[in-house]
Amino acid sequence: QDYFTDENRVLKKDPQQDYHLEYAMENSTHTILAFSRELHTCDPNDKSITESTVRVIWAYHHKDMGEAGQNYHGSTRGTKSLRLLNPEKAEVSAASLLYFDLTNKDVPIPDKDTTYWCQMFKIPVQHEKHHVTKVEPLIQKGHENVVHHILLYQCSSNLNDSVLDYGHECYHPNMPDSFFTCETVIFAWAIGGEGFTYPPHVGLSIGTAADPLFVLMEVHYDNPTYKEGLIDNSGLRLFYTPVLRKYDAGVIEAGLWVSLFHNIPPGMPEFVSEGHCTLECLEEALGAERPSGIHVFAVLLHAHLAGRAIRMRHFRNGEEQKLLAYDDEFDFNFQEFQYLEEERTILPGDNLVTECHYSTVDRIRMTWVRK
């Protein structure tokens, strides 16, 4: 039955029954219910289902509901963030694919709130073009809440193997000079995300002279409780194939540049910041892609604890197009690529605006924006 709850958490039967049971089954260990509902029911007691993150709340009791109403669930309850409208991705069997791992080796996580750790790696696939078709996070067991995000940058190919010998804290005065050659993001993963599978006609190119040879992996460790003695070996697993796909993949990083000029006052129920990827910027960046531009197939929206909503706006010739991606119910612990239902074309001379909504009602100090 279709019920809703009020601010006192009392269940009430909805006079407008919008949920329809499709099938149900029960055995000695499981009860399974499949049901359907319109995305927009025009019922004030229902929440519209959009492309934003949805918090699904579940609870159950081992006894059926009696005349007196529902039985209290006790501790048998939980929540899960989902994107119900995220298109299904075609899953490629990874068992038949070659792969290599880029993982940290016994990195001591400092007992401080935030650490960015950088380690250089050399791509083992060389001399012949291959395509990376899938990337999976390898998060050390027990560190799921500590490893906040991982970025992979392409570095200069003129480096030598001596840069592989040590990792170092990123953005540090004593950071090795070789790290400064690593500017282009080629992959990104964030907390709550699963593996990323490229579409069947797209792959990340490796193995040629123009492709990444040396890469820098940046891991953001989040340790707000200042836990001591943590040693981490997290990283990424890249699956690849010699069977080439039609298109090469790339990354556009758009948004607010990390700087001291971007800060959020305390006590703000809503604060909006905009990062502009201007037409001059995209004219230059996509100059080699004339006239067809690039085709966007997935978007990762990324923010930190103050983030409440993110929108990726797209303009052409001064007119706003359909949103590239959005999440009006952003969940810090669920940051996953959104696969677009249809690929979107971005042309040289378009504009992109990343609109970030924050809330600092529970903070008494200025918030300085992090990477």
Residue, then its C-alpha position, 0 to 999 in steps of 0.5 A: q500500500d502507498y503510505f507517507t510519513d510526516e515530520n513526527r515519523v508517523l505512517k499515514k495511508d495515502p488517499q491517492q494510491d500511486y504504487h502498483l505491485e508488479y509481483a511478490m515472492e517469499n521463501s525461508t530467507h527473503t521477501i521480494l516486492a517489485f512495484s512501479r510508480e509514475l515519475h511525477t504523480c501530482d500527489p503532494n504526499d509523493k516525491s517526484i523522481t528525477e535524475s537527482t540522487v534519491r535517498v531510499i529508506w527501508a525498514y521491515h518487521h518479521k511480523d505482518m502488519g496487524e489491525a493496530g498498524q505497523n510494527y516498529h522496525g527496531s534496528t532493521r532499517g537503513t538507507k541507500s543513495l541511488r540514481l534511479l534514472n541513471p541509464e543501464k550501462a552495457e557491462v563488458s565481461a572483465a574476465s577476458l580483459l587484460y589489466f594493470d593496477l596503479t596502487n599506493k604502497d604503504v602510504p602513511i595517512p597523516d592524523k590530520d583532516t585532509t591530505y593529498w598524496c601524489q605518486m608517479f606511475k609508468i603505464p606498462v602498455q607501450h609501443e602499440k595502441h590499446h584502449v582502456t575500456k573500464v576503470e575500477p577503484l581498488i579501495q583498501k578494506g576499511h578505508e572506504n570512508v577515508v579515501h575521498h577521491i582519486l585523480l589520474y593526470q597525464c605527465s610529460s613523456n620526457l621524464n625518466d624512471s627515477v620519478l617512480d621511486y617515491g610518492h610525496e604530499c601534493y601541493h607541498p613546497n618540497m613537491p618534486d618538480s616532475f609533478f608540475t608537468c602533470e596537468t591534464v586529468i585523464f580519469a576521476w573517481a570519487i567516494g561512493g562511486e563504482g567502476f566506470t565502464y566506457p561506452p562500447h564505441v569509446g576507449l581511453s587510448i594508451g600505448t602510442a607516443a601521444d598517449p600517457l606514459f607517465v601518470l600522476m595519481e592523486v589520492h585525497y585522504d579525508n581523516p576528520t577524526y585524526k585517526e593515527g596509524l593508518i597505512d593505505n594501499s588504495g588505487l585504480r585497476l585499468f582494464y584494456t584491450p588491443v581491439l580498438r574502438k572508434y573514438d578516443a576518450g578524454v576529460i574536460e574539467a570544468g568548475l571553480w578553480v581552487s583558490l583563496f578567493h573562493n570561500i563561503p560565509p558561515g550560517m548560509p542556508e544557500f550560497v551559490s558559486e559559478g565556475h565559467c568555462t568561457l567561449e574563448c576557453l572552449e574555442e581554444a581547447l576544442g580548436a582541434e575538434r572543429p567543426s564537429g566538436i566533442h561528444v559528452f557521454a558521462v558527467l561526474l559532479h563533484a563537491h564536498l560536505a557543504g555541497r547541496a546541489i550541482r548543475m552543469r549548464h550549457f550555452r550556445n550562441g548566447e542561448e541556454q541548452k538543456l542541462l548537461a547534468y544536474d543533481d539537486e539532492f547531492d550526497f557527499n558519500f555517493q559521487e558517481f558518473q552519470y551516463l547520459e541517455e543521449e550523447r551531447t555535442i559541445l562545439p568550439g565557442d560554446n559556454l559551460v557554467t558549473e553552478c554549485h549550491y552550498s549550505t553552511v547553516d551549521r558552521i560558525r567559521m568561514t569555509w575555504v574551498r578544497k579540490 
